[in-house]
Amino acid sequence: MSTGAAGKPDTFPCPRGLHIMLEASVDAVCPFTGAPDSYDIEVEYVSREACLEALSLASWLEKFRGVRISQEQLAQEIVSTLKELLNPEYVCVKLTGSHGRVGMVVEKCEDTSPAEEMSPI
């Protein structure tokens, strides 16, 4: 098992091609109003060589408590970190929250599979 580098979630070796879905929650602070924001988060990925240790993901998400970050920036930060740690074939993060009386869903997905090379004609 790999301990999270620089306070990042832990990973462990796993078979390629596993479709994994995790659910958690994360709290942050709205950078515009200073109000606390709470989000439900869904993480989905297809493994290439490593899997995410679920409890360490929850612990890592605690680092955003009290941080002024937009929902969009938070989704990007989580996807970037997971891509770096897992090198997945696919990764998607969905954050669902509300801002006053407005519900908002932000989804950031990336297919990291190498593009298939086209054979010359």
SVG drawing of the C-alpha trace seen along z (x, -y; Angstrom):
<svg xmlns="http://www.w3.org/2000/svg" viewBox="-35 -37 40 45">
<polyline fill="none" stroke="black" stroke-width="0.4" points="0.0,0.0 1.3,-3.4 0.8,-6.1 -0.5,-9.3 2.3,-11.5 2.3,-15.0 -1.0,-14.3 -2.8,-12.8 -5.0,-9.7 -3.5,-6.2 -3.4,-3.8 -2.8,-0.1 -2.1,2.1 -5.2,3.5 -6.2,5.2 -6.6,3.1 -10.1,2.3 -12.1,2.3 -15.0,-0.2 -15.0,-1.8 -17.5,-4.2 -17.2,-5.9 -19.4,-8.4 -18.4,-10.9 -19.0,-14.4 -16.8,-17.5 -17.1,-20.9 -15.5,-24.1 -16.1,-27.9 -17.7,-29.9 -15.0,-32.2 -17.6,-34.8 -19.8,-35.0 -17.7,-33.4 -20.6,-31.1 -19.9,-27.4 -20.5,-25.0 -21.3,-21.3 -21.2,-18.9 -22.0,-15.3 -19.3,-13.9 -19.3,-10.9 -16.0,-9.6 -15.9,-7.1 -12.9,-5.7 -11.6,-2.8 -8.4,-1.4 -5.2,-1.0 -2.7,0.0 -3.8,-1.4 -6.9,-1.8 -7.8,-4.4 -8.1,-3.5 -11.6,-4.8 -11.1,-6.0 -8.0,-7.9 -10.0,-9.7 -12.5,-10.8 -9.6,-12.0 -8.0,-13.8 -11.2,-15.6 -11.2,-17.1 -8.3,-19.4 -10.8,-21.5 -12.8,-22.4 -12.4,-26.1 -10.8,-26.6 -12.2,-29.3 -12.7,-27.4 -15.5,-27.3 -17.4,-24.1 -15.8,-24.2 -12.3,-24.6 -12.8,-21.9 -14.0,-19.4 -10.9,-20.2 -8.6,-19.8 -10.0,-16.4 -9.8,-15.1 -6.2,-16.4 -5.1,-14.7 -6.8,-11.4 -5.2,-11.4 -1.8,-12.0 -2.2,-9.2 -4.1,-6.5 -3.2,-7.0 -6.8,-5.7 -8.2,-4.9 -11.1,-7.2 -12.0,-9.4 -15.1,-11.5 -16.0,-13.6 -19.5,-14.9 -20.1,-17.5 -23.7,-18.2 -24.5,-21.1 -26.8,-24.1 -26.1,-27.8 -29.0,-29.4 -32.1,-28.3 -30.1,-27.2 -29.0,-23.6 -25.9,-23.0 -24.2,-20.0 -20.6,-20.2 -19.2,-17.2 -15.6,-16.9 -14.7,-13.8 -11.6,-12.9 -10.8,-9.9 -7.1,-9.3 -6.8,-6.3 -4.3,-6.8 -5.9,-7.6 -5.9,-4.7 -3.4,-5.2 -4.9,-5.2 -3.2,-2.9 -2.0,-4.4 -4.0,-3.8"/>
</svg>
